[in-house]
Amino acid sequence: MSVLINTLLIISAIVMIIFIVLQPGKSEGLSGAISGGAEQLFGKKKARGLDLVLHRGTIITATIFFVLAFISAYVL
C-alpha cells in the first residue's frame, strides 16, 4: 500500500511541476509592480483556453499531492 501511495505522490509531483513550468509569466515589468495585484483581484485578466486548463490542472494536482502527502505521513 505504501508503495502505491508513494508512486502516486511522485507522479502527482512531476505532473504539478510540468503544469507550473508551462504556465506563462505574470510579470508586466514596472507597471505591474506599481499597480500591484489590483488587476488580478478584480478579475480584469481572466484566464482563457490553455491558461485556464493549466491553472485548474495545477490546483487539482496540488490538492492531490497534499492529500497523498498527508496520507503517506499519517496513515502509513
MILO-350527 format. One record per residue (C-alpha): x negated, y, z negated; residue in one letter; residue number from 1. Coordinates in steps of 0.02 Angstrom, whole numbers, always signed. Each point is the difference from the previous one (the first is absolute). Layout:
REM MILO-350527
R / X / Y / Z / A / NUM
...
//
This chain:
REM MILO-350527
R / +0 / +0 / +0 / M / 1
R / -140 / +122 / -42 / S / 2
R / -85 / -36 / +166 / V / 3
R / +159 / +46 / +93 / L / 4
R / +27 / +161 / -97 / I / 5
R / -182 / +52 / +19 / N / 6
R / +6 / -37 / +187 / T / 7
R / +157 / +105 / +19 / L / 8
R / -83 / +137 / -102 / L / 9
R / -151 / +4 / +116 / I / 10
R / +111 / +0 / +156 / I / 11
R / +107 / +142 / -65 / S / 12
R / -156 / +100 / -45 / A / 13
R / -70 / -21 / +176 / I / 14
R / +166 / +48 / +81 / V / 15
R / +15 / +153 / -114 / M / 16
R / -176 / +55 / +47 / I / 17
R / +43 / -16 / +184 / I / 18
R / +159 / +103 / -22 / F / 19
R / -94 / +136 / -93 / I / 20
R / -142 / +10 / +126 / V / 21
R / +120 / +11 / +148 / L / 22
R / +95 / +149 / -72 / Q / 23
R / -45 / +170 / +73 / P / 24
R / -82 / +132 / -108 / G / 25
R / +111 / +128 / -84 / K / 26
R / -128 / +141 / -9 / S / 27
R / +42 / +161 / +89 / E / 28
R / -159 / +93 / -37 / G / 29
R / +1 / +161 / -100 / L / 30
R / +183 / +40 / +34 / S / 31
R / +51 / -166 / -78 / G / 32
R / -103 / +40 / -155 / A / 33
R / +80 / +171 / -21 / I / 34
R / +179 / -54 / +24 / S / 35
R / -23 / -151 / -113 / G / 36
R / +121 / -145 / +4 / G / 37
R / +156 / +105 / +20 / A / 38
R / +28 / -58 / +178 / E / 39
R / -6 / -181 / -50 / Q / 40
R / +109 / +34 / -152 / L / 41
R / +141 / +78 / +100 / F / 42
R / -14 / -123 / +144 / G / 43
R / -44 / +109 / +148 / K / 44
R / -112 / -136 / +68 / K / 45
R / +90 / -166 / -3 / K / 46
R / -87 / -157 / +58 / A / 47
R / +66 / -74 / +161 / R / 48
R / -40 / -152 / +102 / G / 49
R / -163 / -86 / -42 / L / 50
R / -37 / +118 / -145 / D / 51
R / +163 / -51 / -83 / L / 52
R / -38 / -185 / +24 / V / 53
R / -175 / +22 / -73 / L / 54
R / +67 / +101 / -147 / H / 55
R / +134 / -126 / -44 / R / 56
R / -118 / -146 / +28 / G / 57
R / -124 / +78 / -121 / T / 58
R / +134 / +20 / -133 / I / 59
R / +62 / -178 / +21 / I / 60
R / -173 / -79 / -2 / T / 61
R / -54 / +105 / -149 / A / 62
R / +154 / -59 / -96 / T / 63
R / -35 / -181 / +46 / I / 64
R / -182 / +22 / -50 / F / 65
R / +41 / +69 / -172 / F / 66
R / +133 / -132 / -35 / V / 67
R / -121 / -138 / +49 / L / 68
R / -138 / +79 / -104 / A / 69
R / +113 / +3 / -154 / F / 70
R / +55 / -179 / +31 / I / 71
R / -180 / -54 / +21 / S / 72
R / -56 / +88 / -159 / A / 73
R / +142 / -44 / -119 / Y / 74
R / +78 / -162 / +57 / V / 75
R / -151 / -99 / +57 / L / 76
//
